[in-house]
Amino acid sequence: MIFTNFREIDKAGRIVISKDIRRHLNIQAGDILQINADDECITIKKAEPKCVFCNALENLTEFEEKYICSDCLAKLRS
């Protein structure tokens, strides 16, 4: 399903993402979004949790709202 919205940018440079789109993508208040831009396009997607040290996406442990992979956690312990 494709959702299309037209939104005006406010004076602070913000846009509102519609409730339909947030619900479809399971985006909640406080979630981190990844914003990419090229010469003609802006892409916004829900950011995947990743290790704060090596950017690994697997075997993550959450600590104080940050993620650490098992390899980096083992290095910290040693």
Secondary structure, DSSP 8 states (H G I E B T S, - for coil): ----------TTS-----HHHHHHTT--TT--EEEEE-SS-EEEEE-----TTT---SSEEEETTEEEEHHHHHHHH-
